[in-house]
């Protein structure tokens, strides 16, 4: 029995069964056409919608079920209402639904409506898919969570690969051959999994980049505020709650320098500013930026800028 059986009973007037294929007929005042149902495996179903809507129609009373639906809109316009907002599916758009959270109602716009749905039982589909795909596939529970994180509907991921598979099915169903449709369903799941995993990784990378930038900025502020103190990389790492290695990796990524080299550079830049803008002696400035040995300070200054602190003061 299809997961949409309740809706079929309400909206269709007859059915024709040929093996594992069922054809449902719609003949209402507002719409006329067919829905073809194909059982691919226990937990996997595919539906083909083809009907003409004579006038705008609102459908409601959907049943909450533990299934995911991936829908490809071939033509027409469908509006899904989730209480506070509407989501519109138009030609060539793809949506994923979690039927644990049903729309309040679905509005069918006047005109031709065609589409293909792949129904996945959250509790059964993993076992079926696992017989064909051993890796790189998201579990149904993961897909469900990603949909819930994006509210009830996750609109097309802008993936031409997904659209291409659905188009291939729409152009030739091979008389709704079960094995062919099953292979296409598995291909869809693989491509969707890879696409979503890639987006998930990209999102994690972006979040990590933002986090790393904040840690980097916090560490730089700490260095600047404690420039005259005896600072170690361990002190700086402790101030931001990371290990020395973790902090060094962040600095290498953002500043292209390790923490020690960066600290030395900003100390020397501050020393250069003070030589130019204050009347403090070179020795005093060396102490202000963390050098206890003026000779080593002068040597480091010359190595960084190509001239000694004394020469720089005389010239500027």
NORNOR-V816199 format. One record per residue. PSI is psi in whole degrees, -180 to 180 (* if undefined). OMEGA is omega in whole degrees, -180 to 180 (* if undefined). Layout:
psi=PSI omega=OMEGA
psi=PSI omega=OMEGA
This chain:
psi=135 omega=179
psi=152 omega=179
psi=-17 omega=178
psi=18 omega=-174
psi=-41 omega=-180
psi=-43 omega=179
psi=-40 omega=179
psi=-41 omega=-179
psi=-32 omega=-178
psi=-34 omega=-170
psi=-7 omega=179
psi=158 omega=-176
psi=-13 omega=-179
psi=163 omega=176
psi=153 omega=178
psi=127 omega=-176
psi=128 omega=175
psi=100 omega=-176
psi=-121 omega=-179
psi=12 omega=179
psi=133 omega=176
psi=137 omega=178
psi=119 omega=-179
psi=140 omega=-177
psi=131 omega=178
psi=127 omega=175
psi=87 omega=179
psi=172 omega=177
psi=-34 omega=-174
psi=-13 omega=-176
psi=152 omega=177
psi=135 omega=180
psi=-154 omega=-176
psi=158 omega=170
psi=125 omega=179
psi=129 omega=-177
psi=129 omega=179
psi=121 omega=174
psi=115 omega=-178
psi=-48 omega=177
psi=165 omega=177
psi=114 omega=-178
psi=-7 omega=178
psi=124 omega=178
psi=155 omega=175
psi=135 omega=-179
psi=144 omega=178
psi=118 omega=-178
psi=135 omega=178
psi=98 omega=179
psi=162 omega=-180
psi=127 omega=179
psi=120 omega=-175
psi=-30 omega=178
psi=155 omega=-179
psi=134 omega=-174
psi=133 omega=178
psi=124 omega=178
psi=139 omega=-179
psi=-167 omega=180
psi=45 omega=178
psi=147 omega=-176
psi=130 omega=177
psi=129 omega=-179
psi=157 omega=-178
psi=60 omega=-178
psi=156 omega=171
psi=144 omega=178
psi=130 omega=175
psi=117 omega=-173
psi=132 omega=176
psi=120 omega=180
psi=110 omega=179
psi=-42 omega=178
psi=163 omega=180
psi=-175 omega=180
psi=128 omega=-178
psi=130 omega=180
psi=124 omega=178
psi=126 omega=-180
psi=122 omega=176
psi=58 omega=176
psi=-70 omega=-174
psi=-10 omega=-177
psi=158 omega=176
psi=147 omega=173
psi=131 omega=-175
psi=130 omega=173
psi=123 omega=179
psi=-177 omega=-179
psi=131 omega=177
psi=9 omega=177
psi=152 omega=-179
psi=136 omega=178
psi=153 omega=173
psi=131 omega=-178
psi=146 omega=168
psi=112 omega=-174
psi=7 omega=167
psi=-25 omega=178
psi=93 omega=-176
psi=151 omega=174
psi=154 omega=176
psi=-42 omega=174
psi=163 omega=175
psi=129 omega=179
psi=122 omega=175
psi=123 omega=180
psi=149 omega=180
psi=135 omega=180
psi=-171 omega=-178
psi=134 omega=177
psi=120 omega=176
psi=144 omega=179
psi=167 omega=178
psi=134 omega=178
psi=138 omega=170
psi=120 omega=-178
psi=129 omega=-178
psi=118 omega=176
psi=122 omega=-175
psi=-32 omega=-176
psi=-19 omega=-174
psi=-28 omega=-170
psi=-35 omega=-178
psi=-42 omega=-178
psi=-43 omega=180
psi=-49 omega=-178
psi=-37 omega=-179
psi=-21 omega=178
psi=-20 omega=-178
psi=-33 omega=-177
psi=125 omega=-175
psi=-20 omega=-178
psi=174 omega=178
psi=24 omega=-179
psi=130 omega=176
psi=143 omega=174
psi=157 omega=179
psi=-36 omega=179
psi=-35 omega=178
psi=-43 omega=177
psi=-43 omega=180
psi=-43 omega=-179
psi=-41 omega=-179
psi=-36 omega=178
psi=-44 omega=-179
psi=-33 omega=177
psi=-26 omega=180
psi=29 omega=-172
psi=-158 omega=-171
psi=-25 omega=-173
psi=131 omega=175
psi=107 omega=-177
psi=164 omega=-175
psi=138 omega=-174
psi=20 omega=-178
psi=25 omega=-175
psi=112 omega=176
psi=-27 omega=180
psi=-41 omega=179
psi=-46 omega=-180
psi=-38 omega=-179
psi=-41 omega=180
psi=-46 omega=179
psi=-40 omega=179
psi=-41 omega=178
psi=-41 omega=179
psi=-45 omega=-177
psi=-37 omega=-177
psi=-30 omega=-180
psi=108 omega=179
psi=-3 omega=-173
psi=50 omega=180
psi=38 omega=178
psi=42 omega=179
psi=126 omega=-174
psi=-47 omega=-177
psi=-41 omega=179
psi=-47 omega=-179
psi=-34 omega=177
psi=-45 omega=179
psi=-40 omega=178
psi=-37 omega=178
psi=-43 omega=178
psi=-40 omega=178
psi=-42 omega=177
psi=-46 omega=-179
psi=-40 omega=179
psi=-48 omega=-178
psi=-41 omega=178
psi=-44 omega=180
psi=-47 omega=-180
psi=-42 omega=-180
psi=-45 omega=-179
psi=-37 omega=178
psi=-37 omega=178
psi=-43 omega=178
psi=-37 omega=179
psi=-44 omega=179
psi=-40 omega=179
psi=-41 omega=179
psi=-42 omega=179
psi=-40 omega=179
psi=-43 omega=179
psi=-43 omega=179
psi=-40 omega=179
psi=-38 omega=179
psi=-43 omega=179
psi=-44 omega=179
psi=-46 omega=-179
psi=-40 omega=179
psi=-41 omega=179
psi=-41 omega=178
psi=-43 omega=178
psi=-48 omega=-179
psi=-38 omega=179
psi=-40 omega=179
psi=-40 omega=180
psi=-43 omega=178
psi=-43 omega=179
psi=-43 omega=178
psi=-46 omega=-177
psi=-38 omega=-179
psi=-21 omega=-177
psi=26 omega=-174
psi=-36 omega=-178
psi=-8 omega=-180
psi=165 omega=175
psi=99 omega=-177
psi=141 omega=172
psi=163 omega=177
psi=-35 omega=179
psi=-41 omega=178
psi=-45 omega=-177
psi=-43 omega=179
psi=-41 omega=180
psi=-36 omega=-177
psi=-24 omega=180
psi=5 omega=174
psi=29 omega=178
psi=167 omega=172
psi=164 omega=179
psi=-41 omega=-178
psi=-44 omega=180
psi=-44 omega=-179
psi=-40 omega=178
psi=-39 omega=178
psi=-39 omega=179
psi=-44 omega=-179
psi=-37 omega=178
psi=-36 omega=-180
psi=-43 omega=-174
psi=-45 omega=-174
psi=-6 omega=-178
psi=28 omega=177
psi=151 omega=172
psi=171 omega=-173
psi=-44 omega=-178
psi=-45 omega=-180
psi=-37 omega=179
psi=-44 omega=179
psi=-44 omega=180
psi=-40 omega=-179
psi=-46 omega=-178
psi=-29 omega=174
psi=-44 omega=-179
psi=-37 omega=177
psi=-40 omega=177
psi=-39 omega=178
psi=-42 omega=180
psi=-42 omega=178
psi=-43 omega=-178
psi=-37 omega=177
psi=-39 omega=-176
psi=-34 omega=-169
psi=-11 omega=-179
psi=172 omega=177
psi=12 omega=177
psi=150 omega=178
psi=163 omega=179
psi=-39 omega=180
psi=-42 omega=179
psi=-42 omega=179
psi=-41 omega=178
psi=-44 omega=179
psi=-37 omega=-179
psi=-30 omega=-178
psi=14 omega=170
psi=7 omega=177
psi=123 omega=177
psi=-21 omega=-179
psi=107 omega=-178
psi=-33 omega=-179
psi=-45 omega=179
psi=-34 omega=177
psi=-48 omega=-179
psi=-39 omega=180
psi=-44 omega=179
psi=-39 omega=180
psi=-46 omega=-179
psi=-38 omega=180
psi=-34 omega=-178
psi=-44 omega=-171
psi=-14 omega=178
psi=6 omega=177
psi=163 omega=-177
psi=160 omega=176
psi=-38 omega=-179
psi=-44 omega=180
psi=-42 omega=-179
psi=-43 omega=-180
psi=-42 omega=-178
psi=-39 omega=-177
psi=-29 omega=-175
psi=* omega=*
